[in-house]
Amino acid sequence: MYQISPQDNLFLHMESSNTPMHVGLLCIYDQKTAKTGQVRFKEIIRTFKARLHKLTPLRLRTVKVPFNLDYPYWIEDPDFDIEYHLRHISLPKPGDWR
């Protein structure tokens, strides 16, 4: 457990439904480059799970100090679920690279 930096605290206070402060990521996998000829979403999840011990910031959540007397703290989230954070979405037909 460690305390949130003033900069991170500022981002938390600035966030609202009109000004989201989170980040997204889009990954496009080329099936031709996979060793087996296919990239399966379960393999991607397995790869992330195998590396989670090196990705500490992804496993943290904030905890407020009583009465908000100080900046919140980062703690390891015991209920962290990588499958909630990684989503597989395919383009609807006739989806292609254009």
N, C-alpha and C positions, 0 to 999 in steps of 0.2 A: 504494500500500500504506500502510495506517495501522493503528495499534494499536487493539484492541478496548477499549471503555470498561469500567471496573470493573462497571458495571451490566449490560452485555451479557455480560461474563464470568460474573457471578453467575447469569444465566439459563442459560448453557451448562452450568454445574456443577449447577444444580438440575434440569435436564431428565433424565427417565428414561422408561421405557416406561409407568410409572404416573402420571407427571406431565409430559406433553408441554408444551413451551413454544412451540410453533409456532402460527401463525395461519392460519385458513382464510377463504375468501371465497366467497359464493354470489351469482351475478348472474342475474337473471331478465330476459330481454329480451322486450318486447312487439313482436311482428311487425308490428302495425299502425303503429308509429311509425317503422319503417324506410323509407328513401326508395324502396327497390325492393320493399317489401312483404314482405321476408324478411330475417331475420338469419341469416347463415351463419357457422358456427364458423370457417371459414377466413378470413373477413373480420375476425373478432375477433382471431385470431392475427396477421394482417397488421397490424392497428392497433397491437397491443402491440409487435410487432417494429419498427414505424416510430418508436415512442416510447422504445425501450429505452435510447437514448443519454441520455435525461432521467431514467431510473430506475436510477441507479447501485446503490442497495442491493440491488436484485433480482439483480444480476449478480455479487455478491460471495460468497466462501466464506472459511472460516477456515483458517489455517495455524498450527500450534502451534510454539512456540519449543523448540529442543532441550532436553530434560530438564525441560520445563515450568517453566523458570526465570523466566518473565515471562508476561504476558497474551499470548494469541494475536494474530495480525494478520489484518486483512481484506485479501484480494487479489482482483483481478478473475479470475473463473473463465473460463479460455479455452475450456472445454467446455460453457459454459452453453447450455441448450436450452430455450427458452420453451415448446415443445410438450410437454416433460415436466411442466412446472408447471401448464399450463392443460388442464383436462379437460372434455370434453363428456359429460354424463350426462343421459339423458332418463328421465322417469318411465315405469315400466311401465304397460301398459294395465290398467285404465281410468284412468290418471293424469289428474288435472285440477287445478283451483285449490283444491279443498277439502282 
